């Protein structure tokens, strides 16, 4: 089984390196990778390219950080809060990618990344799509909330999701079928929002 997963991960790495934009070497400064944007998709793609080059047996597991929504409604993830996790297919190890002072930092940890399936970070639903769909479903404040792209290792979770918020304030949308889940307390969404602190003032 591990051999099959390794081959699948390696094939994905080769495919990704051939896709548009992924075969370009990221900006370098004194052998360090510079990240100066808060664009979620761009940063995750750049980080995935670098990790696949340096750690070819690792696959993407999740990316999380703090959601920022500007006055024009544009959704990004604050790069100083971004953390991208990759799990190894042949041993119990994890690579965590973070951005410190606009510079990518990679840390290899001798323990597995749990509670997620490995997945491709290149999904058809963007962060912007996710935010707009959830806000269309329910009038809530999502700015400064935690956001994660992941495929949870849990019952009845069949595809990756964008998950925004935490605990009672957790809202999610699946990236393929676009199924939206919003909090509810005995069928009273307004009560759940008040409890979560996400209600608009």
C-alpha positions in Angstrom: 0.0 0.0 0.0 2.8 2.4 0.9 4.5 1.7 -2.4 1.3 2.6 -4.3 0.9 5.8 -2.3 4.6 6.7 -3.0 4.2 6.1 -6.7 1.0 8.2 -6.8 2.7 11.0 -4.9 5.7 10.9 -7.3 3.4 11.0 -10.3 1.6 14.0 -8.9 4.9 15.8 -8.4 5.9 15.2 -12.0 2.4 16.3 -13.2 2.6 19.5 -11.1 6.0 20.4 -12.4 4.6 20.4 -16.0 1.5 22.5 -15.3 1.3 26.2 -16.1 3.2 28.3 -13.7 4.5 25.4 -11.6 7.7 24.9 -13.7 8.9 28.4 -12.9 11.6 28.7 -10.2 10.3 31.0 -7.4 12.1 34.3 -6.6 15.4 33.6 -4.8 17.4 35.9 -2.6 20.6 34.6 -1.1 19.4 31.0 -1.6 16.2 31.8 0.3 12.8 31.7 -1.2 11.0 35.1 -1.0 7.2 35.3 -0.5 5.8 38.8 -0.6 2.2 38.2 -1.5 -0.8 37.1 0.5 -2.4 35.4 -2.4 -3.4 32.0 -1.0 -3.3 29.9 -4.3 -0.1 31.5 -5.5 1.7 30.9 -2.2 0.5 27.3 -1.8 1.5 26.5 -5.4 5.0 28.0 -4.9 5.5 26.2 -1.6 4.3 22.9 -3.0 6.6 23.2 -5.9 9.6 23.8 -3.6 8.7 21.0 -1.2 8.2 18.5 -4.1 11.7 19.5 -5.4 13.4 19.1 -2.0 11.3 16.3 -0.5 10.0 14.2 -3.4 8.4 11.6 -1.2 6.1 14.1 0.6 2.5 14.9 -0.4 0.4 17.9 0.4 -2.0 17.5 3.4 -3.3 20.9 4.3 -2.8 24.7 4.3 -4.1 27.0 7.0 -3.8 30.6 8.2 -5.8 33.7 9.0 -8.3 34.9 6.4 -8.2 38.5 5.4 -11.0 40.2 3.4 -10.4 43.8 2.2 -13.0 46.5 1.7 -13.5 45.3 -1.9 -14.3 41.8 -0.7 -11.0 40.3 -1.9 -10.0 37.2 0.2 -6.4 36.4 1.0 -4.5 34.6 3.7 -2.0 36.6 5.8 1.3 35.1 4.8 2.8 35.5 8.3 0.1 33.1 9.6 0.3 30.6 6.6 1.3 27.1 7.5 1.4 24.3 4.8 1.8 20.7 5.9 3.2 17.8 3.9 3.3 14.2 4.9 5.8 11.5 3.9 4.6 8.4 2.1 7.5 6.1 3.2 8.0 7.1 6.9 6.3 8.8 9.7 7.5 12.4 9.1 6.1 15.8 8.3 7.4 18.9 6.6 5.9 22.2 7.8 6.3 25.3 5.6 5.9 28.8 7.1 6.8 32.4 6.1 9.0 34.4 8.4 10.1 37.9 7.3 8.9 37.2 3.8 11.2 34.2 3.6 10.0 30.6 3.3 11.0 28.3 6.2 10.9 24.5 6.0 11.0 22.3 9.0 11.1 18.5 8.9 9.5 16.8 11.9 9.9 13.2 12.9 6.2 12.5 13.4 3.3 11.9 11.1 0.6 14.5 10.1 -2.7 13.1 11.4 -6.4 13.5 10.7 -6.1 14.4 7.0 -5.9 12.5 3.7 -3.2 13.6 1.3 -4.6 15.6 -1.6 -3.8 17.9 -4.4 -3.7 21.6 -3.5 -4.9 22.5 -7.0 -8.6 22.4 -6.5 -11.4 23.9 -8.7 -12.8 26.1 -5.9 -10.6 29.1 -5.0 -10.5 30.8 -1.6 -12.4 33.7 -3.1 -15.1 31.3 -4.4 -15.4 29.7 -1.0 -15.8 33.0 0.9 -18.3 34.3 -1.6 -20.4 31.1 -1.5 -20.5 31.0 2.3 -21.4 34.7 2.6 -24.1 34.3 0.0 -25.6 31.4 2.1 -25.5 33.3 5.4 -24.7 36.9 6.3 -21.6 36.6 8.5 -18.3 38.2 9.2 -15.4 36.1 8.1 -12.5 38.5 8.2 -9.7 37.5 10.6 -11.1 34.0 11.0 -8.9 30.9 10.7 -9.2 29.1 7.3 -7.9 25.7 6.2 -7.9 23.7 3.0 -7.9 20.0 3.9 -9.5 16.6 3.3 -10.5 15.5 6.8 -9.9 11.9 7.8 -13.4 11.6 9.2 -16.7 9.7 8.5 -18.9 11.0 5.7 -16.1 13.4 4.5 -15.6 12.4 0.9 -13.7 15.4 -0.6 -11.5 18.3 0.4 -13.1 21.4 2.0 -12.4 25.0 2.8 -13.2 25.4 6.4 -13.5 28.9 7.9 -13.8 29.6 11.6 -13.6 27.3 14.5 -15.8 25.3 16.9 -19.4 26.6 16.7 -18.3 29.2 14.2 -17.1 26.7 11.7 -18.4 27.1 8.1 -17.3 24.8 5.2 -17.7 24.3 1.5 -16.6 21.2 -0.4 -14.3 22.0 -3.3 -15.9 19.7 -5.9 -19.6 19.4 -5.1 -19.8 22.8 -3.4 -21.8 21.5 -0.5 -22.0 24.3 2.2 -22.3 23.6 5.9 -23.0 26.4 8.4 -23.5 26.2 12.1 -27.0 25.6 13.6 -28.2 25.3 17.2 -31.5 23.4 17.3 -32.2 24.7 13.8 -31.5 28.3 14.9 -28.6 29.6 12.9 -28.8 33.1 14.4 -28.3 31.7 17.9 -25.3 29.7 16.6 -23.8 32.8 15.1 -24.3 34.8 18.3 -22.5 32.0 20.2 -19.7 31.8 17.7 -19.1 35.6 17.7 -19.3 35.7 13.9 -22.5 37.7 13.7 -22.2 41.0 11.8 -22.5 44.1 14.0 
